[in-house]
Amino acid sequence: MAELGTTLNGQHQSTQNPHPSVQGTHQAVNGTHHLGSGHRTAAGRLPSVLIATRHGESTANVEFQLAEAVGALSVPISCRDADIPLSPHGRQQARELGRWWAALPGADRPHSVWCSPYVRTAETARIALAQAAGLGAVPVTLAVRYDERLRDRELGILEMLPKAAIEAKHPEEAARRRKMGELYYRPPGGESWADVALRVRSLLRDVCEEEAGRPVLLVAHDCTVLMLRYALDRLSEQQLIDLGPVHNCSTSLWRSQDGRLRPEHWNDLGHLDGAPGAG
């Protein structure tokens, strides 16, 4: 029976990860690995390759970096989170992602794309697809499937607030967030990381059923890509926290081997020009 959980090189790993390309590890549950309690797929019902990427740098990424640098209490963003577009640099990152996509071996090259419906992810998928198609790697008519389960974490009353503003305007929430930790802290009107993990697990079941035997690309957000890793590799809370942020237009890849999706690389930026850090 194929399992949605993963192992590293077929072994149970400790928190001291010997695999240089994959940060963090997984944990066994009663000696087996699975996605969600007791869940297994039918034999062979896994994508051949699962690739996840975060959208390119957005205009909000830029504004929040500036706000954090000076301790600002607001950012000049008036639209919904869902409507935030890519920055010019983010569009360039998406083009570089498309070139990476086109350069993959044919058997690993996704001809199926699942994408968050947010503007910044949709733009990333569209630009990358156009670049890959222009290089003859995928059909120009390849359709992108939009799925709201890949959307970003909802922050409720904390949405669009820099860290300094949260401390100043919602000190009790800031204190509760520190106490609970990101995995379990749910802001009023928003989601915890664990809430996002629930919808990510639901999405993975559909992806594994509908994309069995095929390479697939998921275009999502920092938190949703983190929760993919958390769910697939059965990370502990501390292992999850230790991963740090997912970089803009980074690539993370899992390969189906021996009935499991095994991590091959995580949060990689090697395909991006001058790519030092997260957006």
C-alpha positions, 0 to 999 in steps of 0.5 A: 500500500502506498503511503502519503508520509515519507522517509529519508533514504528509507530510514527513520531519522533523528533531529540531527539530519544527515541529508544536506539538501533537506532541513528537518526530519519526520517522525514515525507514528506506531512504526508507520508513516502516513498523512493524517491518522490512519490514512493510506492511498491505494497502491501506486496512487501518488504523483511521480514527482511533487514540486512545491513553490512559493510565489515570487516576491510580492509588493507586500513582501517589499512593504513589510521588509521596509516596515520591519526595518524601521519599526513602522506601525503600518504598511501602505496596502489597502487591498485584500491580501488575496489581491496583492500582486507581484513586485517587478523582482517577483515577476523576474523570479517567476520567469527564472522559475519557468526556465528551471521548470523547462530545464527539468528532465522530461519525466520530472517536468510538471504538465499539471499545475495546482495553484492558490487563487490569490493574485500573486500566486496566479501571476507566478504560475502564469509567468512561469508557465509562459516562460516554460511554454516559450522554451517548448517544455510544456504546452502553451494551452496547459491549464492551471487549476486554482484551489482555495486550499492552497491560499495563504494563512488568514491572520484575522485581526492581525492582517496587514499589521507589522510586528511593531503594530501587533505589539502596540495595538494588540499586546495581549494577542502578541503575548498569547502568540508567543506562549502558544507558538505559531503551530497552535496560535489562532488570531481572532478571525484567523487561522493557526498553522495547524488549521492550514495543515488540515486543508493542506492534507485534504488537498494532498489526498485529491492531488495524489488521487488525481495526479497519480503517476504524473509530476505535478507543481503546486504554487502556494505561499510560505505557510502552505508550503511549510504545511506541505512539508509538515504533513508529508514528512511528519515533522515535530513542532520543533522541527517545523519551527527550525525550518524557517521561512520558505523563500520566494520562488524556491523549489521543494521536491518530493519523489515517489519511491517504494510507495512513498513520497521522499523529499529530494530537496527543500527550499532551494534557490539555486535557479534564481539569479542573485538569490540570497534570502526570503522575500 
